[in-house]
Amino acid sequence: MPSQHPEETGYGHVVESYVTRMYGGLPRYLVLNGGRFLGPRWWHTTRFTRHMIADAAAINDEELEALLGYEWRSRLTAAWLIGVDRRERFHERIGDLLLASEVCYSGSAYCFTLARFGTHADAEILTAYLDRYLPRADLHYDQPSALGALLRLDAHLGTHHADRFTEPGGLWDEWVKGVGRLGYPSYTPAELRRWTDLQCDFANGWTRP
């Protein structure tokens, strides 16, 4: 999936309008990536969330495609806007981008979006991602975000997709050991589930559940 600047498709305005808008000295994409808006002490949360709701409703599908076809900052922001507005028609597009894992950081936003859609098809995408990337203990991509999202979906759907990954000595434990040798920290599945819950429950507070 080659990257293409939105200017090349006639949507040059979308980066400034949706991705780099500033809040407390930080562009939107960095606020989303770091989760600062989830903390109770950030002074800009009200303004930030109000603008997210408005932009998620206002942006059209062509503008979202222009962002999804560009680099990680734009893809991350587009995925959040899609998730907040629950535009499930982007289900396959988000799934393809997650499985391709072409750029950094944006994958966690794809996982949020799939968790927010909340369907069996989204759980299948997350399961396919973990089947592909958990055996690669030399790669620290978005395996934690995918597992957290899948655990949330299992709880909501009454399924058990994550069980075979999280069983003692299973793929998750082996992956944690591998990336631990590369210096990456590890988190328990329960901690990852709580982080996904925090993101989705916060978004539910912005919009109708």
Number of C-alpha atoms within 10 A of each C-alpha: 9 7 13 14 16 20 12 9 12 12 16 15 12 19 21 12 11 24 21 17 15 15 15 12 8 11 16 19 23 17 19 18 17 9 13 14 19 16 9 8 9 11 12 12 18 11 10 18 16 11 14 21 16 12 16 20 15 11 17 10 13 12 20 22 18 24 28 24 19 17 17 19 23 25 27 25 28 31 27 25 24 27 25 25 24 21 17 18 10 19 20 13 13 25 22 15 18 24 17 12 15 15 15 13 16 27 27 23 26 32 31 27 30 30 28 29 23 20 16 14 14 24 27 14 22 29 18 15 21 23 14 12 19 24 14 17 20 16 14 17 19 22 24 23 23 31 27 27 32 31 28 25 28 20 11 13 13 9 14 13 17 23 12 12 20 17 11 11 11 13 20 24 17 18 22 22 17 18 17 15 11 13 9 12 10 15 10 13 18 12 13 21 21 15 19 25 20 14 17 22 13 15 22 13 10 15 11 8 10
